Amino acid sequence: MARVVIHGADTRPEHLTTAEAAQELRCCLATVQRMIRRGDLPARLVAGRYLISRADLPTTWAPIPPRPRPRARPRSHDEARYAAVASEIESSR
């Protein structure tokens, strides 16, 4: 059977995978996954894969920076070592 192509018709698929969405947005896959995780890009989980509607792709967007990681708290033995070094410095003055 011959394939009929109508000129001017959009033959692109309606739903995209995360990789296809990354190509459309010209960003990396991790950025698309981050947008989905944060709720900035609506997506449906179908058979273990996210599908994104082409209509939901932003037409203009600024890259989303990753969230800053929380600083690690010093361990108790580090605090004791810091206190010892600090007292040595103070006594040497």
VMD Tcl script that builds the backbone (N, CA, C; Angstrom):
set m [mol new atoms 279]
animate dup $m
set s [atomselect $m all]
$s set {name element resname resid chain x y z} {
  {N N MET 1 A 0.844 -1.172 0.000}
  {CA C MET 1 A 0.000 0.000 0.000}
  {C C MET 1 A 0.893 1.239 0.000}
  {N N ALA 2 A 0.582 2.213 -0.793}
  {CA C ALA 2 A 1.373 3.436 -0.907}
  {C C ALA 2 A 1.038 4.378 0.239}
  {N N ARG 3 A 2.054 5.080 0.678}
  {CA C ARG 3 A 1.868 6.047 1.755}
  {C C ARG 3 A 1.475 7.384 1.147}
  {N N VAL 4 A 0.422 7.969 1.649}
  {CA C VAL 4 A -0.062 9.248 1.149}
  {C C VAL 4 A 0.438 10.347 2.074}
  {N N VAL 5 A 1.096 11.333 1.487}
  {CA C VAL 5 A 1.599 12.458 2.267}
  {C C VAL 5 A 0.854 13.706 1.840}
  {N N ILE 6 A 0.236 14.325 2.800}
  {CA C ILE 6 A -0.489 15.566 2.531}
  {C C ILE 6 A 0.464 16.707 2.826}
  {N N HIS 7 A 0.691 17.565 1.846}
  {CA C HIS 7 A 1.625 18.675 2.019}
  {C C HIS 7 A 1.124 19.634 3.090}
  {N N GLY 8 A 2.032 20.007 3.984}
  {CA C GLY 8 A 1.700 20.943 5.047}
  {C C GLY 8 A 1.145 20.274 6.289}
  {N N ALA 9 A 0.847 18.973 6.215}
  {CA C ALA 9 A 0.316 18.285 7.387}
  {C C ALA 9 A 1.467 17.907 8.317}
  {N N ASP 10 A 1.211 17.946 9.604}
  {CA C ASP 10 A 2.219 17.582 10.596}
  {C C ASP 10 A 2.156 16.073 10.802}
  {N N THR 11 A 3.185 15.371 10.362}
  {CA C THR 11 A 3.197 13.910 10.467}
  {C C THR 11 A 4.020 13.442 11.661}
  {N N ARG 12 A 4.453 14.368 12.521}
  {CA C ARG 12 A 5.239 13.991 13.691}
  {C C ARG 12 A 4.333 13.329 14.720}
  {N N PRO 13 A 4.876 12.414 15.531}
  {CA C PRO 13 A 4.042 11.750 16.536}
  {C C PRO 13 A 3.543 12.742 17.585}
  {N N GLU 14 A 2.379 12.435 18.142}
  {CA C GLU 14 A 1.773 13.330 19.129}
  {C C GLU 14 A 2.489 13.260 20.474}
  {N N HIS 15 A 3.003 12.075 20.827}
  {CA C HIS 15 A 3.696 11.892 22.104}
  {C C HIS 15 A 5.160 11.573 21.860}
  {N N LEU 16 A 6.016 12.077 22.743}
  {CA C LEU 16 A 7.456 11.893 22.616}
  {C C LEU 16 A 8.007 11.162 23.833}
  {N N THR 17 A 9.089 10.432 23.623}
  {CA C THR 17 A 9.825 9.858 24.745}
  {C C THR 17 A 10.680 10.961 25.349}
  {N N THR 18 A 11.305 10.677 26.475}
  {CA C THR 18 A 12.162 11.691 27.093}
  {C C THR 18 A 13.340 12.041 26.183}
  {N N ALA 19 A 13.893 11.061 25.496}
  {CA C ALA 19 A 15.015 11.324 24.585}
  {C C ALA 19 A 14.574 12.199 23.415}
  {N N GLU 20 A 13.394 11.923 22.862}
  {CA C GLU 20 A 12.889 12.728 21.750}
  {C C GLU 20 A 12.574 14.155 22.208}
  {N N ALA 21 A 12.032 14.284 23.422}
  {CA C ALA 21 A 11.749 15.614 23.964}
  {C C ALA 21 A 13.046 16.398 24.166}
  {N N ALA 22 A 14.096 15.713 24.612}
  {CA C ALA 22 A 15.393 16.375 24.792}
  {C C ALA 22 A 15.919 16.886 23.447}
  {N N GLN 23 A 15.740 16.104 22.402}
  {CA C GLN 23 A 16.169 16.548 21.072}
  {C C GLN 23 A 15.358 17.764 20.622}
  {N N GLU 24 A 14.056 17.728 20.851}
  {CA C GLU 24 A 13.194 18.849 20.451}
  {C C GLU 24 A 13.568 20.124 21.197}
  {N N LEU 25 A 13.874 19.980 22.499}
  {CA C LEU 25 A 14.194 21.145 23.328}
  {C C LEU 25 A 15.661 21.548 23.228}
  {N N ARG 26 A 16.449 20.707 22.558}
  {CA C ARG 26 A 17.895 20.935 22.423}
  {C C ARG 26 A 18.559 21.053 23.793}
  {N N CYS 27 A 18.302 20.040 24.616}
  {CA C CYS 27 A 18.922 19.971 25.934}
  {C C CYS 27 A 19.282 18.510 26.192}
  {N N CYS 28 A 19.872 18.240 27.318}
  {CA C CYS 28 A 20.259 16.861 27.613}
  {C C CYS 28 A 19.090 16.104 28.252}
  {N N LEU 29 A 19.188 14.808 28.213}
  {CA C LEU 29 A 18.142 13.932 28.748}
  {C C LEU 29 A 17.911 14.191 30.229}
  {N N ALA 30 A 18.988 14.425 30.988}
  {CA C ALA 30 A 18.860 14.668 32.433}
  {C C ALA 30 A 18.012 15.909 32.711}
  {N N THR 31 A 18.088 16.913 31.856}
  {CA C THR 31 A 17.289 18.123 32.046}
  {C C THR 31 A 15.807 17.819 31.880}
  {N N VAL 32 A 15.467 17.023 30.876}
  {CA C VAL 32 A 14.062 16.641 30.671}
  {C C VAL 32 A 13.574 15.814 31.857}
  {N N GLN 33 A 14.389 14.893 32.319}
  {CA C GLN 33 A 14.002 14.078 33.472}
  {C C GLN 33 A 13.818 14.944 34.716}
  {N N ARG 34 A 14.670 15.932 34.891}
  {CA C ARG 34 A 14.554 16.849 36.034}
  {C C ARG 34 A 13.268 17.662 35.929}
  {N N MET 35 A 12.931 18.115 34.706}
  {CA C MET 35 A 11.707 18.889 34.503}
  {C C MET 35 A 10.478 18.044 34.845}
  {N N ILE 36 A 10.503 16.773 34.488}
  {CA C ILE 36 A 9.386 15.877 34.797}
  {C C ILE 36 A 9.300 15.665 36.301}
  {N N ARG 37 A 10.442 15.394 36.928}
  {CA C ARG 37 A 10.479 15.114 38.370}
  {C C ARG 37 A 9.979 16.309 39.174}
  {N N ARG 38 A 10.313 17.518 38.745}
  {CA C ARG 38 A 9.886 18.723 39.461}
  {C C ARG 38 A 8.463 19.140 39.124}
  {N N GLY 39 A 7.872 18.525 38.108}
  {CA C GLY 39 A 6.514 18.878 37.717}
  {C C GLY 39 A 6.450 20.023 36.727}
  {N N ASP 40 A 7.597 20.427 36.180}
  {CA C ASP 40 A 7.625 21.515 35.204}
  {C C ASP 40 A 7.225 21.051 33.803}
  {N N LEU 41 A 7.267 19.755 33.566}
  {CA C LEU 41 A 6.912 19.187 32.264}
  {C C LEU 41 A 5.968 18.005 32.505}
  {N N PRO 42 A 4.695 18.137 32.126}
  {CA C PRO 42 A 3.751 17.038 32.336}
  {C C PRO 42 A 4.135 15.823 31.497}
  {N N ALA 43 A 4.069 14.658 32.111}
  {CA C ALA 43 A 4.388 13.418 31.402}
  {C C ALA 43 A 3.569 12.287 32.003}
  {N N ARG 44 A 3.334 11.258 31.185}
  {CA C ARG 44 A 2.604 10.068 31.650}
  {C C ARG 44 A 3.533 8.881 31.620}
  {N N LEU 45 A 3.463 8.068 32.641}
  {CA C LEU 45 A 4.268 6.855 32.704}
  {C C LEU 45 A 3.478 5.725 32.048}
  {N N VAL 46 A 3.977 5.244 30.909}
  {CA C VAL 46 A 3.310 4.184 30.157}
  {C C VAL 46 A 4.311 3.060 29.940}
  {N N ALA 47 A 4.009 1.901 30.456}
  {CA C ALA 47 A 4.859 0.710 30.305}
  {C C ALA 47 A 6.301 0.991 30.738}
  {N N GLY 48 A 6.439 1.733 31.843}
  {CA C GLY 48 A 7.768 1.996 32.383}
  {C C GLY 48 A 8.526 3.123 31.718}
  {N N ARG 49 A 7.904 3.820 30.780}
  {CA C ARG 49 A 8.565 4.944 30.090}
  {C C ARG 49 A 7.673 6.171 30.155}
  {N N TYR 50 A 8.319 7.323 30.286}
  {CA C TYR 50 A 7.564 8.568 30.285}
  {C C TYR 50 A 7.262 8.982 28.853}
  {N N LEU 51 A 6.017 9.398 28.625}
  {CA C LEU 51 A 5.610 9.961 27.341}
  {C C LEU 51 A 5.145 11.392 27.570}
  {N N ILE 52 A 5.611 12.274 26.729}
  {CA C ILE 52 A 5.323 13.693 26.853}
  {C C ILE 52 A 4.530 14.126 25.625}
  {N N SER 53 A 3.434 14.807 25.856}
  {CA C SER 53 A 2.638 15.314 24.747}
  {C C SER 53 A 3.395 16.459 24.079}
  {N N ARG 54 A 3.406 16.458 22.762}
  {CA C ARG 54 A 4.090 17.516 22.016}
  {C C ARG 54 A 3.498 18.881 22.365}
  {N N ALA 55 A 2.204 18.918 22.642}
  {CA C ALA 55 A 1.547 20.185 22.996}
  {C C ALA 55 A 2.048 20.721 24.329}
  {N N ASP 56 A 2.551 19.846 25.206}
  {CA C ASP 56 A 3.031 20.284 26.520}
  {C C ASP 56 A 4.476 20.771 26.507}
  {N N LEU 57 A 5.180 20.583 25.385}
  {CA C LEU 57 A 6.563 21.057 25.330}
  {C C LEU 57 A 6.579 22.576 25.373}
  {N N PRO 58 A 7.434 23.136 26.196}
  {CA C PRO 58 A 7.504 24.603 26.232}
  {C C PRO 58 A 8.086 25.136 24.927}
  {N N THR 59 A 7.536 26.236 24.448}
  {CA C THR 59 A 8.056 26.826 23.216}
  {C C THR 59 A 9.305 27.647 23.508}
  {N N THR 60 A 9.339 28.287 24.661}
  {CA C THR 60 A 10.547 28.985 25.115}
  {C C THR 60 A 10.766 28.604 26.565}
  {N N TRP 61 A 12.006 28.407 26.911}
  {CA C TRP 61 A 12.304 28.037 28.292}
  {C C TRP 61 A 13.761 28.324 28.577}
  {N N ALA 62 A 14.028 28.536 29.833}
  {CA C ALA 62 A 15.405 28.726 30.286}
  {C C ALA 62 A 15.839 27.434 30.960}
  {N N PRO 63 A 17.066 27.006 30.746}
  {CA C PRO 63 A 17.521 25.788 31.407}
  {C C PRO 63 A 17.345 25.877 32.916}
  {N N ILE 64 A 16.928 24.779 33.507}
  {CA C ILE 64 A 16.676 24.730 34.940}
  {C C ILE 64 A 17.949 24.282 35.650}
  {N N PRO 65 A 18.486 25.102 36.532}
  {CA C PRO 65 A 19.698 24.680 37.228}
  {C C PRO 65 A 19.386 23.577 38.224}
  {N N PRO 66 A 20.336 22.696 38.463}
  {CA C PRO 66 A 20.099 21.655 39.468}
  {C C PRO 66 A 19.985 22.279 40.849}
  {N N ARG 67 A 19.237 21.631 41.727}
  {CA C ARG 67 A 19.093 22.128 43.091}
  {C C ARG 67 A 20.417 21.986 43.827}
  {N N PRO 68 A 20.752 22.960 44.682}
  {CA C PRO 68 A 21.999 22.825 45.437}
  {C C PRO 68 A 21.896 21.677 46.437}
  {N N ARG 69 A 22.977 20.976 46.586}
  {CA C ARG 69 A 22.992 19.866 47.543}
  {C C ARG 69 A 23.187 20.417 48.945}
  {N N PRO 70 A 22.522 19.820 49.925}
  {CA C PRO 70 A 22.714 20.294 51.292}
  {C C PRO 70 A 24.141 20.003 51.757}
  {N N ARG 71 A 24.690 20.924 52.533}
  {CA C ARG 71 A 26.050 20.734 53.048}
  {C C ARG 71 A 26.050 19.622 54.081}
  {N N ALA 72 A 27.077 18.830 54.024}
  {CA C ALA 72 A 27.204 17.738 54.988}
  {C C ALA 72 A 27.565 18.317 56.356}
  {N N ARG 73 A 26.957 17.780 57.387}
  {CA C ARG 73 A 27.275 18.217 58.745}
  {C C ARG 73 A 28.590 17.580 59.168}
  {N N PRO 74 A 29.420 18.313 59.871}
  {CA C PRO 74 A 30.668 17.709 60.327}
  {C C PRO 74 A 30.393 16.589 61.325}
  {N N ARG 75 A 31.204 15.595 61.270}
  {CA C ARG 75 A 31.058 14.488 62.211}
  {C C ARG 75 A 31.554 14.921 63.580}
  {N N SER 76 A 31.126 14.227 64.601}
  {CA C SER 76 A 31.474 14.639 65.962}
  {C C SER 76 A 32.985 14.621 66.186}
  {N N HIS 77 A 33.699 13.642 65.596}
  {CA C HIS 77 A 35.150 13.619 65.805}
  {C C HIS 77 A 35.832 14.750 65.034}
  {N N ASP 78 A 35.223 15.206 63.945}
  {CA C ASP 78 A 35.751 16.362 63.232}
  {C C ASP 78 A 35.611 17.625 64.083}
  {N N GLU 79 A 34.478 17.742 64.787}
  {CA C GLU 79 A 34.257 18.901 65.651}
  {C C GLU 79 A 35.288 18.928 66.770}
  {N N ALA 80 A 35.591 17.764 67.340}
  {CA C ALA 80 A 36.580 17.700 68.413}
  {C C ALA 80 A 37.966 18.070 67.882}
  {N N ARG 81 A 38.313 17.586 66.703}
  {CA C ARG 81 A 39.602 17.905 66.098}
  {C C ARG 81 A 39.690 19.401 65.788}
  {N N TYR 82 A 38.599 19.966 65.289}
  {CA C TYR 82 A 38.567 21.390 64.994}
  {C C TYR 82 A 38.766 22.200 66.278}
  {N N ALA 83 A 38.104 21.805 67.346}
  {CA C ALA 83 A 38.230 22.518 68.617}
  {C C ALA 83 A 39.662 22.448 69.132}
  {N N ALA 84 A 40.317 21.284 68.986}
  {CA C ALA 84 A 41.704 21.136 69.443}
  {C C ALA 84 A 42.638 22.026 68.640}
  {N N VAL 85 A 42.465 22.064 67.318}
  {CA C VAL 85 A 43.312 22.903 66.469}
  {C C VAL 85 A 43.062 24.375 66.765}
  {N N ALA 86 A 41.815 24.740 66.960}
  {CA C ALA 86 A 41.475 26.129 67.254}
  {C C ALA 86 A 42.094 26.566 68.574}
  {N N SER 87 A 42.081 25.690 69.584}
  {CA C SER 87 A 42.676 26.058 70.874}
  {C C SER 87 A 44.203 26.155 70.759}
  {N N GLU 88 A 44.817 25.313 69.924}
  {CA C GLU 88 A 46.264 25.412 69.707}
  {C C GLU 88 A 46.615 26.747 69.079}
  {N N ILE 89 A 45.832 27.164 68.110}
  {CA C ILE 89 A 46.085 28.431 67.430}
  {C C ILE 89 A 45.949 29.589 68.415}
  {N N GLU 90 A 44.900 29.540 69.236}
  {CA C GLU 90 A 44.662 30.603 70.219}
  {C C GLU 90 A 45.798 30.663 71.242}
  {N N SER 91 A 46.302 29.500 71.680}
  {CA C SER 91 A 47.358 29.483 72.706}
  {C C SER 91 A 48.694 29.932 72.127}
  {N N SER 92 A 48.910 29.768 70.812}
  {CA C SER 92 A 50.166 30.167 70.212}
  {C C SER 92 A 50.241 31.672 69.947}
  {N N ARG 93 A 49.146 32.375 70.086}
  {CA C ARG 93 A 49.130 33.821 69.816}
  {C C ARG 93 A 49.631 34.606 70.966}
}
mol reanalyze $m
mol bondsrecalc $m
mol representation Tube
mol addrep $m
